[in-house]
Amino acid sequence: MPKPRVFAIKFSDVYPLYVQKAERKQRTKAEVDQVICWLTGYDRAGLRQQIEQENDLETFFAQAPAIHPNSALIKGVVCGVRVEDIADPLMQKIRYLDKLIDELAKGKAMEKILR
């Protein structure tokens, strides 16, 4: 079975969309970076490097220093699918990130987003 096309999307293409979504709701790029770093274990320099290298999402998550152990606490629906029910580990990580950005854009407190 072929890999989902989303795996090949460049993180550098998705990142500005995350920032735009957050900024439309009066959140900041720094908050987006904080959420991404919390989930993936990248520091800000590592995050910038991933963007500059134009790695796809599969590589971005494969090279992540450490997925946060509390990521399993991320619950909810993204694109009509419950993130906790996604079987593919990579797709689940991508949806975890989508869910965290959604929560940020909806005005949820940072302490609650970063479980």
N, C-alpha and C positions, 0 to 999 in steps of 0.2 A: 504494500500500500504506500503511495507517495506521501511525502511529508506535507503537512499543511503549508500553504503559501505564506502564511503569517510568519513562519520561522525565518524566511529569507528577507523579510523587511528590515531595512537598515535602522538600527537604533537612532542614528543621527537624523533620520527622517521622522521618527515618532516623537523624539524628545521635544522639538519645538511645538508640536501639537499639545503635548502635556503642559508645557509652559503657557501656551495661549489659553488653554482651557482654565487653568488656575488663575491666570491674570484677569480673565473676563469676570471672574468672581472675586476680585480684589485680594487674591493670594499672590505670593511672590515666587520668582524663579528659585530663590534660596530655599523656600519651603518645598518646592518640587524636588530640588537636589537632595534635601534632607530626607525626604520620603524614599527616594530611589536609593540613597546610600544606606538607609536603615534596612531596607529589604535585601539589598545585594551584598553589602559589606564593602563596596567601593568607598574610597575616600574621594574628595572633590577632584583631586588630580587624576585619579584613576577613571573617574566618570568622564572628565574632559578628554582623556586619552581615548576612551571608547568612542566618543563622539567624533574625534578627529580621525580615528582609524576607519570610521564608517563600517564598523562590524555589524553583521546582521543580528537579529534578536537571539538566534540560537547560540552564536558565538558570545554575545554579550552576557547571557546567563551562564554559559559553560565556563567563562573566564571569571565569573563573579567570585570574589574571595570567600564569601560565606553567606548563604541565604539565612536570614535571621531565623532563629529557632522558634520564635513566636509567630512566624508566617502562617502556621497551621491554624492560628486563631482568626485569620481573615475569613469572614463569612459574608455571604450575600450573593446578589445576582449581577452579572455583567453580560450584556448582550443576550439576555434571556436564559442564561445558564448559571446555575449555582456554582461558584468557584470551588467550594469544598467537594463537589461531586465530579470534578474533571479528572479523568483517569490519566491522561498524558502529563507527566511531571513538568515538561517544558511549557506546555500550554497553560498549565495551572499557574506557573510562575508569572507568565505573561499576563494572565487574568488577575493575579494578585496585584500586580503593579497597576493595571487598569483600575481595579477596585480602590486602591489607595488614592490614586489621583482623583477618582470620582468623589471620594469622601472629602478630600482636601477642597475640591471645587464646591462642594455642597456646604462648606463652612464648618465642618466638624473640627473640634479642637485637636491640636497636634498631639496632645497627650493620649487621646483616644485613638488617633490614627496609628501612632507608634506603640501599639499595644504593649 
